[in-house]
């Protein structure tokens, strides 16, 4: 019997610098979040990205870009972790929820 495996539906490509920034943010979040649950999510995502991301090399045989594929729940967790990392850097200057078309 042939087993069918689900394939991740969220796919994106980043360059080497942005991949390193992404991993640095996850590393920062793993060490600095208050919630143990989210610290664990940051750790798991970091490990997942290191294990399953596919590097693409340039003509000099150096890793130039990285293909990343995530399931929807993993992508959602990644976005939450990325946005929460900006709490230190960015201040909300406006309540954009008041501009939502659906109220």
Buried (B, 14 or more C-beta within 10 A) or exposed (E): EEEEEEEBEBEEEBEBEEBEEBBEBBEBBBEEBEEEEBBEBBBBBBEBBEEEBEEEEEEEEEEEBBEBBBBEEBBEBBEBBBEBBEEEEEEEEEEEEEEEEEE
